[in-house]
Amino acid sequence: MKEYLKHDEWSVIEEGFDPNNHEASESIFSIGNGKMGQRANFEEKYSGPSLQGSYVAGVYYPDKTRVGWWKNGYPEYFAKVLNSPNWIGIDVTIDGIELDLSQCEVANFVRTLNMQEGYLEREFNATLAGNKQIHVKAKRFVSMADTENGAIRYEVTPKNFSGAISFTPYIDGDIENEDSNYDEKFWNVLDVDAAQGSAYLECQTKKSDFRCGFAIKYHLLLDGKQVQAKPEVIQLAKWAGNKVETEVKEGQTATIEKFAGVVSSLNYADGELKSNAEELASYAAHKGFDQLFADHKKQWAEKWVHSDVKIKGDVAAQQAIRFNIFHLNQTYTGEDERLNVGPKGFTGEKYGGTTYWDTEAYCIPFFLMTSPKEVTRQLLVYRYKHLQKAIENAQKLGFTDGAALYPMVTANGEECHNEWEITFEEIHRNGAIAYAIHNYIRHTGDKKYLEEYGIEVLVGISRFWSQRITFSEARQKYVMLGVTGPNEYENNINNNWYTNKMATWCLKYTKEALEHVKASNPARYDELVSKLSFKAEETTRWVDIVDKMHFPYNEELQVFMQQDGFMDKEQVMADDLDPAQRPINQHWSWDRILRSNFIKQADTLQGMYVLEEEFSKEEIERNFNFYEPRTVHESSLSPCVHSILATKIGRVEKAYEMYLRTSRLDLDDYNAEVHEGLHITSMAGTWMSIVEGFGGKRAYNEKLYLSPDIPKEWDEYAFRITFKGNDLEVRVTTQEVEILSHAKETIELYVYDELVTVEANQSKTISR
């Protein structure tokens, strides 16, 4: 763990500059707006270790897989999240001395991520050669209101001298991805143009032919007043900018305000990129930094109204939940159905792809409760539009007749994950996608979604399960062979309990969904029967599978077995591991991990979380007490599920421990990997730990339930949720639960299983 960041309710603050923490801070202090994002790289030159990262949503590169062997059905490429041209760069020289924090004395360094208003600020003193001392203050944001604009205000004040300060704002297209498999650069630069006061660069991805245009404008100011200075126009093969210089007296402040317009061929025709990018940069420059920021700040205020979680009495916990919510909101806004929630968002390159099952399993609960229903609907439509690709993915593995296998990792619906035990075997992802449809409908009441889109996805997934499952003559049961569950420390195993459970749930739910559509919209049902070549007898096999599926179970322990043969392994507890050997994935061979009983993340417990209504509290408790001590939590997706279930069974102290682990995973760098980027999708698990864990929020049969508890470390907490369009605020103390309605109509919900009615814009208090 690293604990170098100051605890603060609304900000993340780094005091003092330590180059050893810099790459981690570049991730933590990243900013974005759903369309683009930027790691917290310095504007000025920095010659120390750094991972430069500027990202444009939806743009990817099909990098060659790096394996020495091939198998039928194997993906041909791995979709890389692209580091795009650097638009934030501003080289700074003072009397000809280049400012570089790796080469000068730095004091009073403070880097601040203001989460309430959505900006990054940095302030420091630097002593250069000749004992020239300067004070620097830099502030930047990517606008939530004008989502193709970014802006920087960079100020330099000489403290003990007068002299010449020059700024060189630029766009650099000569960039690379750190994770390129063969050190290949992924961009071609198509156009470079620089003029007085502006610059433009256009680039094209190799193979995938995405095109991006970057335009910049700037203002030069002295003590806050704009000044005119004739710039040196610089135009190179892959670089465009201006160099502008001004004389500054001791104590005066020279400022450059840089405005960027960033566009891509996802939204504009190729021939229109330049005109649109330049128009956007000019618009931002004309609007001005302060007004641009005011509009941006207003948008963040709106987001916080609906998604904030307030905790009293625990600053570390408060900071952590807001940090996670902040990054979720700036990663995905729901405005474009072609986009999704990447595992690193706009904070790093690792993992590649833009879509994992994490979205459906972890992110959808957050967006369902904190955003208009259209935001989650977009995520579901995204999967619907990839249905044909999912069918093609299944065909590559030998499945037929419209069976659909959604990819483990994708950028466009096509599988691009290149580890066989994941690509071919971690098929439980299909279950998460089907469950997300159910989850959306029970929270919104939007059953029309089934008719329009959902049923086609469900039928494709159920056809896959029907073909993937085998009938065992020896057992006289259906079995699922050769799979990998959520716990990736078990590969190629038989009858993973979670996978079997989700498969049978999908088959049952799809049958019910078909019956609903047939009753509610017979014409649409007939249309679907024809389109899908659906035969009613398909459901006969589905019902038989549901009735006769094999689920591993240990009668003596009365717990569900993670898979066949789990008890054949030596049963060692995670607490018995030598701390020096953890995390085991960085110290053990893969062979040793696979032979151990250690669990990377919730597996059986994941199923009990998802389908909690099917299990008694006693069943959940027995399984929790068996599996949690064997779990090493080396997946960022693990602690939140344990936190939720721990609260359910009354182990609030354990739930709090798991909450801190999931919420401060990146802030405290638990796994020593934050320099690669943040764990964006697991951040939704932090919100789940509070709202579904401590808050006890559930939705059964389209009814809302709350059963709040509170950690002893907190005085009170509050969250806001939307259920069927009704906006509710829930405040929990050690003594009471208060429900404040922001709805326009009377609502009913269950609190501690008692029916509670709350009038519109009124509140009701229930004793705990």
HUPE-V195035 format. One record per helix or strand of 3 or more residues. SS is the DSSP state (h for helix, s for strand). FROM is the first residue (numbers start at 1). TO is the last residue. If there is no record, write none. Layout:
ss=(SS/SS)
from=(FROM/FROM)
to=(TO/TO)
This chain:
ss=(s/h/s/s/s/s/s/s/s/h/s/s/s/s/s/s/s/s/s/h/h/s/h/h/h/h/h/h/h/s/s/h/h/h/h/h/h/h/h/h/h/h/h/h/h/h/s/s/s/s/s/s/s/s)
from=(11/19/36/54/60/77/90/105/119/129/132/149/163/187/198/211/232/239/253/270/289/309/315/358/373/387/420/429/448/470/477/497/522/538/566/574/579/584/590/604/612/617/638/652/674/680/698/703/716/726/736/747/754/763)
to=(15/28/38/56/64/81/94/114/128/131/142/158/172/195/205/222/235/248/264/287/307/312/331/370/385/396/423/444/468/472/479/520/532/548/568/576/581/586/595/610/614/630/648/663/676/694/700/706/723/733/741/751/758/767)
